[in-house]
Amino acid sequence: MLATFVHRAIDFVVPPSCAGCDAPVRHPRLWCLECADSVAPLPQRPFPCTEQGYRVICPFAYGGPVANAIHRLKFTRRPELAGILASPVVEKLRTLELLHDSLLVPVPSTLERIVERGYNQSALLALAIARKASLKCLPLALERTHFAPHQMGADKTQRAAQVAGAFEAVDRRLANSSVILVDDVVTTGATSAACATALEAIGAHVIGIAAIARVL
């Protein structure tokens, strides 16, 4: 109740705005009317999977206002957007009944990128999902073992090579647990697959990858 009061007080002082363009919206709307017309839901039949076979659980196809919102979260120091964008991800997880006893593990970032951006957006997203869905999040369960260059513009083969062996699971609580990996965007799935391989190496069962959007 206190949290609800605080959020309503904040909305009164700072009215909620569209995640894509900052136009004023009514709570709990995510998009203004103009952006909403351009948002593409992600088709769920057949169930979208990465090329490596992992299920992708996300509400949107990447592009338009969704891409704008993710770009703003990652590159313009708007960490509050993680909490806003987590809500439709939680609804998708609830619809698919994948929330029971699952652990949330975000894709880790490098120290360089955390310093550059001010935070790891995937960790913020995972923590927000955990808070809204009453799940446990292990934000430090995965570590990067080596730096991977920015993947923008890389093809599928290059992406896979850049992240091969780049992650290590360091939290033994993951053994024999159902894990939902959390990332902001799934493109080819190479990064997610490399993380899943590291998690499975210590006995975790990766049941899916939760994200805001999927590149089609």
ROKOL-196627 format. One line per field, with one value per residue: residue number from 1; residue in one letter; x, y, z of N, C-alpha, C, O in turn. Coordinates in steps of 0.001 Angstrom, whole numbers. Example, Ala and Ser with C-alpha at 12.3 -4.5 7.8 and 13.67 -1.06 7.14 Angstrom:
BEGIN
k <- 1, 2
r <- A, S
n_X <- 13190, 12850
n_Y <- -5690, -2250
n_Z <- 7800, 7080
ca_X <- 12300, 13670
ca_Y <- -4500, -1060
ca_Z <- 7800, 7140
c_X <- 13200, 12900
c_Y <- -3300, 30
c_Z <- 7800, 7870
o_X <- 14236, 13409
o_Y <- -3319, 1138
o_Z <- 8465, 8039
***
This chain:
BEGIN
k <- 1, 2, 3, 4, 5, 6, 7, 8, 9, 10, 11, 12, 13, 14, 15, 16, 17, 18, 19, 20, 21, 22, 23, 24, 25, 26, 27, 28, 29, 30, 31, 32, 33, 34, 35, 36, 37, 38, 39, 40, 41, 42, 43, 44, 45, 46, 47, 48, 49, 50, 51, 52, 53, 54, 55, 56, 57, 58, 59, 60, 61, 62, 63, 64, 65, 66, 67, 68, 69, 70, 71, 72, 73, 74, 75, 76, 77, 78, 79, 80, 81, 82, 83, 84, 85, 86, 87, 88, 89, 90, 91, 92, 93, 94, 95, 96, 97, 98, 99, 100, 101, 102, 103, 104, 105, 106, 107, 108, 109, 110, 111, 112, 113, 114, 115, 116, 117, 118, 119, 120, 121, 122, 123, 124, 125, 126, 127, 128, 129, 130, 131, 132, 133, 134, 135, 136, 137, 138, 139, 140, 141, 142, 143, 144, 145, 146, 147, 148, 149, 150, 151, 152, 153, 154, 155, 156, 157, 158, 159, 160, 161, 162, 163, 164, 165, 166, 167, 168, 169, 170, 171, 172, 173, 174, 175, 176, 177, 178, 179, 180, 181, 182, 183, 184, 185, 186, 187, 188, 189, 190, 191, 192, 193, 194, 195, 196, 197, 198, 199, 200, 201, 202, 203, 204, 205, 206, 207, 208, 209, 210, 211, 212, 213, 214, 215, 216
r <- M, L, A, T, F, V, H, R, A, I, D, F, V, V, P, P, S, C, A, G, C, D, A, P, V, R, H, P, R, L, W, C, L, E, C, A, D, S, V, A, P, L, P, Q, R, P, F, P, C, T, E, Q, G, Y, R, V, I, C, P, F, A, Y, G, G, P, V, A, N, A, I, H, R, L, K, F, T, R, R, P, E, L, A, G, I, L, A, S, P, V, V, E, K, L, R, T, L, E, L, L, H, D, S, L, L, V, P, V, P, S, T, L, E, R, I, V, E, R, G, Y, N, Q, S, A, L, L, A, L, A, I, A, R, K, A, S, L, K, C, L, P, L, A, L, E, R, T, H, F, A, P, H, Q, M, G, A, D, K, T, Q, R, A, A, Q, V, A, G, A, F, E, A, V, D, R, R, L, A, N, S, S, V, I, L, V, D, D, V, V, T, T, G, A, T, S, A, A, C, A, T, A, L, E, A, I, G, A, H, V, I, G, I, A, A, I, A, R, V, L
n_X <- 830, 1928, 3929, 2324, 1034, 3255, 4106, 1838, 1897, 4269, 3526, 1660, 3160, 5177, 3956, 3093, 4818, 5056, 6816, 8171, 8394, 8081, 5741, 2896, 959, -1831, -1712, -2137, -869, 1474, 2314, 1899, -945, -175, 2317, 1452, 33, 2055, 3383, 4466, 3141, 4687, 4435, 3094, 2569, 3820, 5618, 8105, 11555, 15079, 17813, 19225, 17413, 16205, 13423, 11790, 10506, 8690, 7054, 7037, 7790, 10906, 11444, 10362, 8546, 9192, 11876, 12908, 12387, 13973, 16499, 16706, 16679, 19126, 21137, 20760, 20728, 18327, 17212, 14783, 13059, 13376, 11819, 9286, 9107, 9272, 6764, 4961, 6472, 6298, 3552, 3430, 4929, 3269, 1011, 1966, 2416, 4909, 6108, 6342, 8375, 10702, 14024, 15414, 17859, 20014, 21549, 24951, 26908, 29832, 32370, 33273, 31119, 29137, 30154, 30122, 27361, 26193, 24810, 23723, 21461, 20000, 20140, 18739, 16231, 15678, 15587, 13396, 11356, 11415, 10596, 7964, 6785, 7163, 9409, 12649, 15677, 18899, 21267, 24032, 24769, 25860, 28939, 31066, 33690, 35443, 35931, 33554, 33201, 31083, 28070, 26542, 25768, 27243, 27298, 25472, 27328, 29602, 28622, 28147, 30756, 31993, 30906, 31305, 32049, 32182, 31014, 30459, 28910, 28494, 27151, 26152, 23605, 22061, 22084, 20154, 17904, 15087, 15525, 15059, 16398, 17342, 17225, 17624, 17053, 16538, 18402, 19978, 20203, 22614, 24147, 22427, 22351, 25015, 25114, 23186, 24433, 26529, 25076, 23773, 25936, 26440, 24295, 21806, 18456, 17462, 14613, 13645, 14027, 13593, 12634, 12433, 11964, 12062, 14124, 12939
n_Y <- -1202, 1213, 1490, 1769, 4184, 5913, 5713, 6780, 9362, 10276, 10179, 12199, 14489, 14283, 13659, 10551, 9429, 8721, 5809, 5755, 8371, 10352, 11832, 13021, 10628, 8661, 6974, 3414, 3539, 2615, 3666, 6639, 7719, 8087, 6713, 4176, 3276, 2446, 389, -2920, -6001, -9050, -11940, -14928, -17466, -19650, -20525, -18185, -18784, -18765, -19211, -21209, -22697, -21849, -20668, -17587, -15064, -12417, -9222, -7589, -6876, -5809, -2437, 823, 2730, 987, 282, 2859, 3329, 1367, 2126, 4600, 3793, 2372, 4114, 6808, 7327, 6697, 5144, 4651, 3741, 1013, -121, 627, -667, -3249, -4142, -5066, -7293, -8908, -9448, -11028, -13256, -14153, -14874, -17093, -18758, -19068, -18283, -19569, -20332, -19725, -18576, -15410, -14311, -11901, -10992, -10415, -7365, -5583, -4008, -1692, -946, -575, 1597, 3423, 3598, 3853, 1897, -1570, -2342, -4692, -5946, -4083, -4362, -7075, -6993, -5319, -6865, -9022, -7756, -6947, -9387, -10921, -12617, -14247, -12640, -13043, -11048, -11096, -13567, -14469, -13978, -12077, -13490, -12595, -9640, -8618, -7218, -4421, -5534, -4530, -4485, -6754, -9996, -13189, -15284, -13916, -12769, -15041, -16037, -13959, -14070, -16612, -18735, -16563, -16195, -17036, -19020, -18250, -18605, -20959, -21546, -21791, -24367, -27117, -25533, -23782, -21453, -18175, -16351, -12970, -10307, -7232, -6987, -9505, -10698, -12443, -14372, -15308, -14275, -14833, -17629, -18275, -17444, -19172, -21631, -21430, -21331, -23823, -25441, -25630, -26977, -25698, -25192, -23770, -22168, -20284, -17130, -13986, -10863, -7429, -7035, -8674, -9101, -9444
n_Z <- 0, 811, -1136, -3419, -2837, -2848, -5538, -6822, -5814, -6932, -9633, -9603, -9108, -11076, -13983, -15618, -18552, -22092, -23022, -25381, -26432, -24540, -24389, -22535, -20711, -19547, -16491, -16335, -18875, -21400, -23780, -25767, -27741, -30416, -30618, -29853, -32037, -33678, -32479, -32571, -31742, -30609, -32525, -31180, -31989, -34269, -31222, -30620, -31061, -30295, -32606, -31475, -30152, -27765, -25929, -26515, -24580, -24831, -25164, -27467, -30930, -32240, -33004, -34212, -31774, -29660, -30104, -29836, -27101, -25848, -26735, -25473, -22807, -22712, -23649, -22973, -20308, -18790, -16481, -15203, -17095, -17248, -15204, -16136, -18631, -17810, -17018, -19213, -19896, -17625, -17700, -19987, -19143, -17096, -18558, -19909, -17837, -16476, -14159, -11722, -9058, -10456, -11104, -11759, -13973, -15096, -18245, -18074, -17985, -19126, -17093, -18293, -19953, -18054, -16658, -18746, -19365, -16906, -15585, -15721, -18027, -18432, -15963, -14389, -15564, -14988, -12165, -11825, -12982, -11202, -8845, -9488, -10019, -7820, -7596, -7268, -7911, -9231, -9617, -9944, -10766, -13124, -14814, -16960, -18768, -20624, -22600, -24995, -28203, -29261, -30715, -32721, -36076, -36615, -38168, -37998, -37617, -36728, -34352, -32779, -32531, -31131, -28568, -27651, -25007, -23294, -20844, -17375, -14923, -11559, -9225, -7067, -6246, -8415, -9366, -10355, -10579, -12025, -14497, -15713, -18176, -18568, -20817, -22690, -25466, -27903, -30503, -32667, -30804, -29935, -27760, -25612, -25803, -25229, -22569, -21491, -21892, -20067, -17672, -17709, -17434, -14745, -13846, -14002, -15243, -18059, -18858, -20542, -22330, -21248, -22511, -23613, -26304, -29542, -32310, -35498
ca_X <- 0, 2824, 4563, 1308, 863, 4444, 4087, 791, 2378, 5253, 2794, 989, 4185, 5772, 2987, 3705, 5029, 5219, 8159, 8830, 8640, 7898, 4463, 2109, -15, -2537, -1257, -818, -536, 2905, 2573, 915, -1785, 574, 3280, 737, -342, 3233, 3985, 4134, 3251, 5445, 3588, 3437, 2286, 4449, 6406, 9396, 12749, 16357, 18325, 19771, 16305, 15675, 12183, 11861, 9278, 8719, 5790, 7090, 8789, 11812, 11262, 9496, 8616, 9854, 13313, 13230, 12384, 15142, 17676, 16745, 17081, 20517, 22148, 20490, 20630, 16932, 17026, 13399, 12345, 13438, 10629, 8102, 9091, 9167, 5365, 4451, 7219, 5683, 2251, 3679, 5342, 2076, 163, 2562, 2537, 6323, 6643, 6400, 9662, 11800, 15015, 15737, 19289, 20248, 22784, 25872, 27593, 31225, 32569, 33395, 29801, 28408, 30661, 29673, 25915, 25764, 24124, 23453, 20024, 19383, 19999, 17634, 15007, 15460, 15190, 12031, 10473, 11375, 9790, 6573, 6271, 7503, 10383, 14005, 16631, 20310, 21874, 25467, 24954, 26689, 30020, 31770, 35077, 36246, 35199, 33083, 32960, 29688, 27657, 25750, 26334, 27869, 26374, 25204, 28554, 30459, 28033, 28386, 32180, 32354, 30431, 31580, 32849, 32370, 30283, 30630, 27952, 29297, 26264, 25779, 22170, 21421, 22050, 18843, 16852, 14544, 16060, 14664, 17449, 16727, 18005, 16755, 16643, 17095, 18608, 20178, 20188, 23961, 24521, 21571, 22778, 26284, 24769, 22486, 25439, 27233, 24138, 23539, 27173, 26417, 23092, 20564, 17572, 17016, 13291, 13320, 14716, 12648, 13197, 11445, 11645, 12790, 14350, 12351
ca_Y <- 0, 2367, 1617, 2288, 5608, 6636, 5789, 7718, 10702, 10629, 10446, 13494, 15532, 14085, 12816, 9493, 9800, 7633, 5231, 5959, 9756, 11238, 12546, 12667, 9540, 8307, 5728, 2809, 3403, 2580, 4447, 7630, 7186, 8068, 5610, 2904, 2847, 1929, -709, -4229, -7119, -10189, -13120, -16004, -18776, -20582, -19904, -17740, -19335, -18388, -20238, -22285, -23462, -21330, -19913, -16146, -14589, -10959, -8706, -6734, -6964, -4663, -1419, 1932, 3252, 15, 496, 4153, 3196, 575, 2975, 5612, 3092, 1938, 5092, 8192, 7369, 6725, 3855, 4443, 3036, -431, -477, 810, -1691, -4577, -4531, -5959, -8560, -9695, -9926, -12140, -14396, -14647, -15530, -18387, -19515, -19407, -17540, -20345, -20796, -19470, -17572, -14494, -14033, -11006, -11060, -9448, -6390, -5354, -2821, -545, -509, -80, 2956, 4238, 3807, 4138, 723, -2656, -2247, -6008, -6177, -3248, -4989, -8298, -6616, -4791, -8014, -9769, -6997, -6957, -10760, -11593, -13666, -13977, -12279, -13191, -10162, -11339, -15010, -14668, -13021, -12132, -13920, -11724, -8555, -8825, -5912, -4117, -6461, -3856, -4631, -8070, -11015, -14268, -16021, -13040, -12640, -16288, -16136, -12921, -14369, -18002, -18869, -15257, -16092, -18096, -18995, -18243, -18751, -22377, -21679, -22044, -25804, -27764, -24519, -23274, -20097, -17332, -15398, -11673, -9382, -6161, -7338, -10728, -10555, -13808, -15291, -15802, -13909, -15608, -19029, -18384, -17369, -20407, -22693, -21276, -21702, -25261, -26120, -25895, -27725, -24930, -25507, -22511, -22423, -19271, -15843, -12867, -9627, -6449, -7164, -9615, -8670, -10438
ca_Z <- 0, 861, -2456, -4333, -2518, -3302, -7002, -7216, -5492, -7963, -10873, -9471, -9237, -12398, -14681, -16423, -19946, -23055, -23008, -26666, -26845, -23383, -24375, -21346, -20857, -18323, -15865, -16531, -20296, -21693, -24992, -26175, -28812, -31673, -30581, -29744, -33389, -34378, -31729, -33136, -30803, -31124, -32731, -30248, -32573, -33336, -30157, -31166, -30411, -30884, -33513, -30653, -29605, -26505, -26079, -26273, -23964, -24830, -25674, -28642, -31994, -32158, -34031, -33882, -30405, -28785, -30297, -29235, -25643, -25452, -26980, -24423, -21589, -22770, -24049, -22573, -18841, -18355, -15817, -14789, -18158, -16992, -14436, -16977, -19672, -17194, -16807, -20246, -19852, -16553, -18175, -20913, -18333, -16408, -19557, -20246, -16586, -16313, -13028, -10489, -8538, -11384, -10746, -12852, -14097, -16224, -19023, -17458, -18818, -18728, -16265, -19192, -20398, -16887, -16426, -19871, -19319, -15552, -15059, -16658, -18259, -18282, -14524, -13926, -16056, -14216, -10813, -11900, -13199, -9945, -7885, -9899, -10086, -6553, -7877, -6809, -8960, -8883, -10613, -10112, -10939, -14310, -15024, -18248, -18630, -21480, -23241, -26365, -28824, -29574, -31763, -33740, -37411, -36795, -38668, -37053, -37321, -35930, -33020, -32044, -32217, -30169, -27207, -27295, -23801, -22667, -19586, -16385, -13822, -10328, -8065, -7002, -5996, -9700, -9651, -10265, -10533, -13282, -14661, -16840, -18511, -18889, -21640, -23188, -26827, -28464, -31948, -33158, -29667, -29655, -26390, -24707, -25843, -24500, -21145, -21132, -21824, -18787, -16608, -17758, -17034, -13300, -13526, -14093, -16358, -18649, -19434, -21530, -22311, -21177, -23051, -24008, -27731, -30378, -33693, -36394
c_X <- 865, 3475, 3589, 1103, 2028, 4432, 3014, 1202, 3387, 4556, 2092, 1981, 4823, 4862, 3675, 3788, 5244, 6657, 8912, 9197, 8474, 6634, 3668, 1110, -728, -1987, -2376, -443, 971, 3250, 1515, 135, -1036, 1564, 2573, 337, 809, 3881, 3516, 4254, 4023, 4510, 4035, 3109, 2857, 5328, 7753, 10562, 13989, 16794, 18895, 18674, 15736, 14434, 12395, 10503, 9354, 7461, 5844, 8088, 9618, 11579, 10396, 9661, 9304, 11370, 13746, 13346, 13619, 16419, 17814, 17172, 18582, 21504, 21906, 20237, 19190, 16607, 15590, 12577, 12388, 12204, 9362, 7984, 9008, 7720, 4812, 5207, 6619, 4343, 2406, 4094, 4151, 1169, 650, 2818, 3970, 6947, 6879, 7826, 10828, 12741, 15296, 17223, 19501, 21538, 23745, 26475, 29049, 31299, 32643, 32028, 28955, 28845, 30141, 28198, 25403, 25087, 24098, 21944, 19321, 19186, 18863, 16301, 14676, 14988, 13761, 11020, 10306, 10482, 8308, 5957, 6556, 8401, 11743, 14891, 18039, 21122, 23350, 25774, 25829, 27760, 30576, 33217, 35996, 35346, 34791, 32797, 31469, 29277, 26823, 26460, 26999, 26841, 26275, 26475, 29483, 29935, 28323, 29850, 32584, 31985, 30693, 32494, 33033, 31720, 30567, 29583, 28713, 28449, 25729, 24315, 21402, 21286, 20664, 17685, 16362, 14914, 15446, 15766, 16791, 17703, 17075, 16187, 17280, 17187, 18771, 20071, 21560, 24388, 23722, 22012, 24086, 26048, 24099, 23446, 26185, 26340, 23925, 24762, 27210, 25070, 21800, 19767, 16998, 15701, 12886, 14142, 13652, 13328, 12067, 11003, 12535, 12933, 13846, 13095
c_Y <- 1253, 2607, 2207, 3784, 6431, 6802, 6771, 9156, 11176, 10975, 11797, 14635, 15493, 13141, 11750, 9902, 8554, 7127, 5501, 7388, 10777, 12081, 12130, 11548, 9364, 7004, 4689, 2639, 3477, 3526, 5539, 7065, 7087, 6909, 4257, 2370, 2192, 747, -2033, -5301, -8263, -11372, -14262, -17388, -18816, -19848, -19467, -18302, -18729, -19497, -21429, -23078, -22976, -20475, -18442, -15681, -13077, -10428, -8023, -7217, -5688, -3712, -291, 2437, 2308, 179, 1820, 4039, 2440, 1388, 4020, 4993, 2822, 3101, 6524, 8318, 7611, 5410, 3586, 3712, 1525, -889, -375, -323, -3099, -5059, -5421, -7285, -9470, -10256, -11094, -13396, -15003, -15408, -16939, -19263, -20002, -18746, -18376, -20809, -20602, -18421, -16711, -14176, -13113, -11331, -10019, -8500, -6313, -4110, -1573, -23, 4, 1339, 3898, 4606, 4193, 2971, -362, -2713, -3593, -6360, -5343, -3859, -6234, -7991, -6078, -5910, -8797, -9074, -7085, -8353, -11568, -12808, -13274, -13695, -12431, -12362, -10398, -12809, -15361, -13591, -13170, -12533, -13161, -10727, -8954, -7455, -5682, -4932, -5807, -3941, -5963, -9069, -12160, -15003, -15196, -12900, -13880, -16410, -15147, -13302, -15813, -18063, -17591, -15144, -17292, -17927, -19161, -18403, -20177, -22592, -21982, -23530, -26364, -26780, -24199, -21809, -19438, -16297, -14103, -10822, -8297, -6510, -8661, -10545, -11945, -14834, -15799, -15494, -14725, -17066, -19227, -18311, -18656, -21580, -22640, -21688, -23217, -26056, -26397, -26491, -26946, -25379, -24202, -22758, -21359, -18014, -14761, -11605, -8660, -6692, -8192, -9032, -9778, -10475
c_Z <- 0, -490, -3464, -4121, -3049, -4813, -7490, -6923, -6522, -9269, -10821, -9684, -10617, -13178, -15530, -17883, -20790, -23044, -24302, -26977, -25736, -23435, -23136, -21654, -19519, -17789, -15980, -18006, -20507, -22835, -25142, -27356, -30133, -31705, -30558, -31115, -34132, -33677, -32297, -32053, -31438, -31321, -31822, -30804, -33982, -32324, -30709, -30358, -31040, -31827, -32762, -29936, -28290, -26757, -25738, -25753, -23919, -25510, -27031, -29685, -31944, -33324, -33508, -32464, -29437, -28884, -29687, -27715, -25159, -25640, -25879, -23092, -21582, -22891, -23574, -21076, -18380, -17645, -15399, -15847, -17972, -16224, -15251, -17989, -19107, -17115, -17929, -20320, -18783, -16999, -19130, -20157, -17594, -17369, -19866, -19023, -16353, -15077, -11778, -10188, -9504, -10803, -11968, -12826, -15299, -16971, -18453, -18486, -18376, -17867, -17136, -19617, -19239, -16572, -17504, -19748, -17934, -14874, -16128, -16851, -18106, -16807, -13954, -14341, -15242, -12805, -10796, -12123, -11906, -8924, -8212, -9849, -8825, -6786, -7315, -8023, -8423, -9883, -10861, -10361, -12137, -14366, -16428, -18001, -19577, -22180, -24641, -26971, -29038, -30799, -32851, -35092, -37664, -37323, -37662, -36645, -36431, -34506, -32182, -31630, -31130, -28733, -26783, -26070, -23020, -21296, -18683, -15296, -12512, -9069, -8037, -6650, -7280, -10007, -9383, -10160, -11939, -13398, -15885, -17036, -18969, -19685, -22137, -24562, -27215, -29976, -32560, -32035, -29280, -28226, -25384, -24657, -25092, -22994, -20689, -21016, -20498, -17619, -16553, -17327, -15536, -12870, -13528, -15317, -16897, -19385, -20448, -21348, -22325, -21665, -23356, -25441, -28399, -31776, -34610, -37728
o_X <- 585, 3575, 3971, 1010, 1835, 4709, 3238, 891, 3366, 4930, 1939, 1676, 4995, 4992, 4732, 2934, 5569, 7601, 10142, 10171, 8704, 6464, 3762, 497, -273, -1813, -3524, 243, 1660, 4331, 378, 518, -1222, 1647, 3042, 304, 590, 4824, 2318, 5336, 4015, 3845, 5231, 3356, 2395, 5727, 8491, 10546, 13957, 16215, 19037, 18968, 14853, 14403, 13098, 9478, 10021, 6869, 4814, 9084, 9098, 11524, 9758, 10787, 9937, 12063, 14819, 14274, 14240, 17317, 18919, 17937, 19242, 22584, 22774, 19617, 18886, 15801, 15200, 11532, 11520, 11611, 8453, 6903, 8709, 7474, 4232, 4649, 6450, 4026, 1619, 3652, 4042, 628, -146, 3362, 4210, 8170, 7559, 8416, 11852, 12315, 15404, 17775, 19196, 22486, 23383, 26540, 29440, 30408, 32132, 31797, 28146, 28016, 29764, 27810, 24329, 24809, 24410, 21221, 18162, 18194, 18097, 15350, 13527, 14084, 13003, 9947, 9196, 9705, 7483, 4749, 6235, 8168, 11965, 14856, 18342, 21610, 23881, 26912, 26461, 27518, 30556, 33885, 37203, 34145, 35571, 32202, 30680, 30012, 26436, 27609, 27299, 25663, 26906, 26674, 30079, 30716, 28699, 30151, 33429, 32669, 30340, 33592, 33924, 31851, 30868, 29382, 29491, 28978, 24935, 23824, 20238, 20454, 20072, 16602, 17102, 14644, 15326, 16025, 15788, 18853, 15856, 14990, 18440, 16189, 17775, 19871, 21674, 24935, 24278, 22041, 24258, 26696, 24412, 23290, 26442, 26809, 23900, 24646, 27926, 24743, 20775, 20327, 16139, 15666, 11882, 14855, 12900, 14461, 10893, 9821, 13607, 11967, 14284, 12739
o_Y <- 2222, 3743, 3050, 4554, 7502, 7887, 7509, 10063, 12335, 11936, 12466, 15621, 16530, 11924, 12012, 10632, 7482, 7917, 5479, 7640, 11964, 12970, 10974, 11526, 9863, 6041, 5058, 1677, 4286, 4115, 5380, 6036, 6132, 6196, 3300, 1159, 1467, 157, -2250, -5500, -8426, -11780, -14532, -18388, -18055, -18704, -20306, -18291, -18243, -20584, -22518, -24020, -23631, -19663, -18108, -15879, -12516, -11115, -7885, -7869, -4613, -4129, -433, 2565, 2762, 211, 1910, 4577, 2830, 1342, 4290, 5596, 3020, 3067, 7378, 9279, 8582, 4630, 2428, 3136, 820, -1918, -1190, -876, -4044, -6265, -6463, -8291, -10668, -11410, -12039, -14493, -16224, -16460, -17858, -20361, -21177, -18662, -17921, -21573, -21270, -17501, -17222, -13816, -13509, -11871, -8846, -8794, -6910, -3262, -518, 1185, 915, 2192, 5033, 5750, 4779, 3046, -109, -3094, -3635, -6991, -5832, -3872, -6432, -8654, -6347, -5906, -9192, -9723, -7277, -8494, -12755, -13885, -12124, -14415, -12008, -12895, -9953, -13247, -16416, -12438, -14256, -11979, -13095, -10952, -9550, -6608, -6626, -5020, -6472, -3519, -6287, -9003, -12121, -15308, -15722, -12911, -13776, -16835, -15463, -12905, -16199, -17506, -17506, -14111, -18392, -16821, -20103, -18342, -20558, -23717, -22379, -23914, -26123, -27144, -24323, -21018, -20049, -15473, -14137, -10635, -8427, -6352, -8911, -10273, -12563, -16023, -16639, -16362, -15247, -17671, -20228, -19022, -19174, -22428, -23672, -22328, -23810, -27206, -27295, -26510, -27472, -25877, -23593, -23458, -21520, -17849, -14630, -11310, -9033, -6573, -8536, -8529, -10923, -11256
o_Z <- -706, -952, -4277, -5076, -3625, -5324, -8449, -7695, -6937, -9942, -11842, -10355, -11258, -13040, -16104, -18387, -20279, -23054, -24326, -27685, -25964, -22601, -22724, -22721, -18490, -18535, -15735, -18350, -19885, -22864, -24697, -27912, -30887, -32705, -31175, -31330, -35102, -34205, -32485, -31500, -32658, -30369, -31710, -30131, -34832, -32541, -31226, -29127, -32170, -31841, -33317, -29200, -27736, -27681, -24784, -26406, -23049, -26343, -27689, -29372, -31642, -34481, -32465, -31983, -28484, -27867, -29089, -27112, -24170, -24800, -25410, -22339, -20562, -22300, -23757, -20620, -17686, -18153, -15252, -15544, -18488, -16548, -15091, -18188, -19836, -17143, -17621, -20758, -19010, -16711, -19099, -20498, -17480, -17026, -20059, -19136, -16073, -14966, -10859, -10952, -9364, -10105, -13083, -11786, -16424, -16402, -18357, -19680, -17373, -17903, -16759, -19641, -19416, -16256, -17215, -19985, -17797, -13677, -17291, -15931, -17692, -16440, -13124, -13558, -14848, -12297, -9864, -11521, -11551, -8224, -7318, -9658, -8759, -6237, -6934, -9021, -7308, -10878, -11879, -10187, -12166, -14011, -17007, -17128, -19348, -22331, -25385, -26305, -29003, -31783, -33812, -35229, -38813, -36974, -36606, -35469, -35491, -33554, -31015, -30515, -30293, -27790, -25668, -26089, -22174, -20639, -19145, -14795, -12363, -7959, -8897, -6745, -7238, -10830, -8331, -9702, -12914, -12494, -16948, -16159, -19682, -19289, -22020, -24802, -26888, -30644, -32936, -32287, -28387, -27546, -24417, -23585, -24397, -22226, -19617, -20137, -19879, -16678, -15475, -16904, -15092, -11683, -13096, -16293, -16260, -20397, -21143, -20358, -23291, -21283, -23357, -25764, -27901, -32351, -34502, -38611
***
